[in-house]
Amino acid sequence: MIKYFLGAILALAIIGNAFDFESDDYSWKLIINKEDAYYSVTNGAKRIFNIARSLLQDSELSDTSSIILEED
């Protein structure tokens, strides 16, 4: 479960261009921009949450479901 969560965070950071790749004759560098990664992940999570919320609100399940509490 944690692997999927970390994978989603990594995917959102990659989509948001939070990584820079630099190379020279002797080495390769993968530079992570922390601020860009933070904004990319938070914006992506907000969008996914809003999409899921709109899908659940539009479904018939939210209209027909009810919670009934009984006291004996």
N, CA, C and O of each residue as an XYZ file, in Angstrom:
288
protein
N       0.823     -1.192      0.000
C       0.000      0.000      0.000
C       0.871      1.260      0.000
O       0.600      2.224     -0.717
N       1.904      1.226      0.809
C       2.801      2.381      0.886
C       3.557      2.550     -0.431
O       3.844      3.673     -0.844
N       3.880      1.432     -1.092
C       4.573      1.513     -2.379
C       3.725      2.260     -3.408
O       4.249      3.072     -4.171
N       2.424      1.991     -3.434
C       1.542      2.676     -4.373
C       1.426      4.157     -4.047
O       1.391      4.996     -4.946
N       1.365      4.474     -2.762
C       1.277      5.864     -2.326
C       2.541      6.637     -2.720
O       2.458      7.750     -3.240
N       3.700      6.044     -2.472
C       4.954      6.701     -2.842
C       5.109      6.788     -4.354
O       5.665      7.757     -4.873
N       4.620      5.780     -5.054
C       4.651      5.817     -6.513
C       3.792      6.933     -7.073
O       4.171      7.590     -8.043
N       2.629      7.151     -6.460
C       1.754      8.240     -6.899
C       2.410      9.587     -6.638
O       2.336     10.484     -7.477
N       3.043      9.738     -5.499
C       3.747     10.992     -5.191
C       4.879     11.228     -6.190
O       5.069     12.345     -6.671
N       5.620     10.182     -6.494
C       6.721     10.303     -7.454
C       6.196     10.650     -8.843
O       6.784     11.478     -9.538
N       5.097     10.025     -9.253
C       4.519     10.311    -10.570
C       4.050     11.763    -10.653
O       4.273     12.427    -11.666
N       3.405     12.258     -9.603
C       2.958     13.656     -9.606
C       4.137     14.619     -9.656
O       4.062     15.662    -10.305
N       5.221     14.275     -8.976
C       6.405     15.134     -8.995
C       7.061     15.127    -10.377
O       7.551     16.158    -10.839
N       7.071     13.972    -11.033
C       7.656     13.898    -12.373
C       6.815     14.685    -13.363
O       7.352     15.400    -14.210
N       5.489     14.556    -13.260
C       4.595     15.287    -14.159
C       4.768     16.796    -13.979
O       4.676     17.550    -14.948
N       5.016     17.234    -12.758
C       5.174     18.658    -12.481
C       6.555     19.204    -12.757
O       6.858     20.331    -12.368
N       7.407     18.426    -13.424
C       8.770     18.852    -13.779
C       9.580     19.257    -12.551
O      10.255     20.286    -12.564
N       9.517     18.464    -11.504
C      10.263     18.762    -10.285
C      11.692     18.228    -10.346
O      12.488     18.486     -9.444
N      12.019     17.493    -11.394
C      13.346     16.911    -11.524
C      14.089     17.543    -12.684
O      13.519     17.792    -13.746
N      15.371     17.799    -12.466
C      16.253     18.278    -13.528
C      17.402     17.291    -13.665
O      17.899     16.758    -12.673
N      17.812     17.057    -14.883
C      18.901     16.132    -15.152
C      20.027     16.903    -15.807
O      19.832     17.561    -16.829
N      21.216     16.817    -15.208
C      22.395     17.480    -15.759
C      23.510     16.460    -15.856
O      23.640     15.578    -15.007
N      24.297     16.587    -16.878
C      25.430     15.678    -17.023
C      26.607     16.433    -17.616
O      26.453     17.416    -18.340
N      27.776     15.939    -17.283
C      28.996     16.446    -17.892
C      29.828     15.224    -18.311
O      29.306     14.111    -18.381
N      31.081     15.427    -18.581
C      31.907     14.323    -19.060
C      32.167     13.265    -17.989
O      32.495     12.124    -18.315
N      32.024     13.629    -16.726
C      32.424     12.719    -15.657
C      31.276     12.212    -14.793
O      31.409     11.173    -14.147
N      30.169     12.913    -14.768
C      29.106     12.493    -13.854
C      27.727     12.897    -14.371
O      27.577     13.740    -15.255
N      26.742     12.258    -13.776
C      25.341     12.595    -14.019
C      24.759     13.134    -12.739
O      25.131     12.693    -11.652
N      23.854     14.080    -12.852
C      23.214     14.659    -11.676
C      21.704     14.659    -11.866
O      21.202     15.071    -12.912
N      20.996     14.202    -10.867
C      19.540     14.290    -10.832
C      19.209     15.270     -9.720
O      19.425     14.979     -8.544
N      18.690     16.423    -10.087
C      18.422     17.494     -9.137
C      16.923     17.536     -8.879
O      16.118     17.601     -9.808
N      16.568     17.498     -7.609
C      15.162     17.550     -7.220
C      14.872     18.944     -6.669
O      15.487     19.377     -5.695
N      13.943     19.631     -7.293
C      13.518     20.944     -6.814
C      12.406     20.718     -5.790
O      11.289     20.342     -6.147
N      12.717     20.949     -4.535
C      11.774     20.624     -3.464
C      10.490     21.437     -3.542
O       9.402     20.897     -3.340
N      10.602     22.703     -3.825
C       9.402     23.549     -3.885
C       8.505     23.146     -5.057
O       7.284     23.075     -4.918
N       9.121     22.882     -6.211
C       8.328     22.445     -7.364
C       7.670     21.097     -7.100
O       6.526     20.875     -7.497
N       8.387     20.199     -6.433
C       7.824     18.891     -6.108
C       6.654     19.042     -5.140
O       5.625     18.386     -5.299
N       6.809     19.899     -4.147
C       5.732     20.115     -3.173
C       4.475     20.661     -3.853
O       3.375     20.156     -3.628
N       4.641     21.689     -4.682
C       3.486     22.282     -5.354
C       2.847     21.304     -6.347
O       1.624     21.250     -6.476
N       3.672     20.548     -7.034
C       3.150     19.585     -7.995
C       2.334     18.501     -7.307
O       1.253     18.144     -7.776
N       2.842     17.978     -6.203
C       2.135     16.907     -5.488
C       0.856     17.432     -4.853
O      -0.175     16.762     -4.922
N       0.892     18.611     -4.236
C      -0.318     19.136     -3.600
C      -1.384     19.498     -4.642
O      -2.567     19.229     -4.435
N      -0.976     20.098     -5.745
C      -1.951     20.434     -6.788
C      -2.535     19.177     -7.418
O      -3.734     19.122     -7.691
N      -1.705     18.176     -7.649
C      -2.198     16.925     -8.210
C      -3.147     16.209     -7.267
O      -4.163     15.666     -7.699
N      -2.822     16.204     -5.981
C      -3.699     15.562     -5.003
C      -5.039     16.288     -4.909
O      -6.084     15.650     -4.783
N      -5.012     17.607     -4.969
C      -6.263     18.378     -4.938
C      -7.120     18.078     -6.160
O      -8.337     17.935     -6.045
N      -6.497     17.984     -7.323
C      -7.253     17.689     -8.541
C      -7.866     16.296     -8.485
O      -9.027     16.113     -8.853
N      -7.094     15.311     -8.027
C      -7.610     13.948     -7.913
C      -8.757     13.903     -6.910
O      -9.760     13.230     -7.151
N      -8.625     14.604     -5.797
C      -9.694     14.644     -4.801
C     -10.953     15.274     -5.376
O     -12.053     14.762     -5.165
N     -10.807     16.376     -6.098
C     -11.971     17.044     -6.685
C     -12.648     16.176     -7.744
O     -13.875     16.164     -7.838
N     -11.870     15.455     -8.533
C     -12.446     14.564     -9.535
C     -13.216     13.437     -8.855
O     -14.336     13.117     -9.254
N     -12.618     12.841     -7.836
C     -13.291     11.749     -7.118
C     -14.560     12.254     -6.436
O     -15.585     11.573     -6.448
N     -14.493     13.427     -5.851
C     -15.667     13.986     -5.183
C     -16.787     14.267     -6.185
O     -17.956     14.006     -5.899
N     -16.438     14.791     -7.342
C     -17.472     15.073     -8.342
C     -18.065     13.777     -8.894
O     -19.259     13.730     -9.192
N     -17.266     12.740     -9.033
C     -17.795     11.458     -9.503
C     -18.754     10.854     -8.489
O     -19.779     10.286     -8.866
N     -18.432     10.970     -7.219
C     -19.306     10.417     -6.190
C     -20.576     11.238     -6.028
O     -21.633     10.678     -5.739
N     -20.499     12.533     -6.206
C     -21.692     13.373     -6.085
C     -22.637     13.168     -7.248
O     -23.852     13.280     -7.086
N     -22.098     12.869     -8.417
C     -22.932     12.672     -9.593
C     -23.547     11.280     -9.661
O     -24.469     11.050    -10.444
N     -23.059     10.369     -8.869
C     -23.560      9.003     -8.953
C     -24.884      8.862     -8.207
O     -25.217      9.676     -7.345
N     -25.623      7.828     -8.550
C     -26.895      7.558     -7.894
C     -26.687      7.017     -6.476
O     -27.600      7.059     -5.651
N     -25.516      6.524     -6.208
C     -25.231      5.955     -4.897
C     -25.375      6.998     -3.800
O     -25.893      6.701     -2.724
N     -24.921      8.220     -4.066
C     -25.014      9.258     -3.041
C     -26.452      9.689     -2.805
O     -26.780     10.159     -1.716
N     -27.324      9.539     -3.809
C     -28.720      9.931     -3.659
C     -29.549      8.878     -2.922
O     -30.494      9.215     -2.208
N     -29.196      7.615     -3.095
C     -30.033      6.548     -2.551
C     -29.527      5.983     -1.239
O     -30.269      5.284     -0.549
N     -28.299      6.264     -0.878
C     -27.768      5.670      0.339
C     -28.186      6.475      1.558
O     -28.279      7.702      1.514
N     -28.434      5.764      2.639
C     -28.774      6.428      3.881
C     -28.243      5.589      5.035
O     -28.054      4.379      4.911
N     -28.015      6.234      6.119
C     -27.525      5.569      7.315
C     -28.668      5.524      8.328
O     -29.250      6.552      8.674
N     -28.968      4.349      8.781
C     -30.069      4.177      9.738
C     -29.481      3.634     11.034
O     -28.850      2.577     11.055
N     -29.698      4.365     12.093
C     -29.247      3.933     13.409
C     -30.461      3.482     14.216
O     -31.463      4.192     14.301
N     -30.359      2.314     14.795
C     -31.456      1.778     15.576
C     -31.042      1.657     17.032
O     -29.938      1.218     17.353
N     -31.939      2.049     17.883
C     -31.718      1.891     19.308
C     -32.657      0.838     19.842
O     -33.858      0.885     19.577
N     -32.135     -0.101     20.581
C     -32.994     -1.168     21.150
C     -33.446     -0.810     22.524
O     -34.170     -1.580     23.156
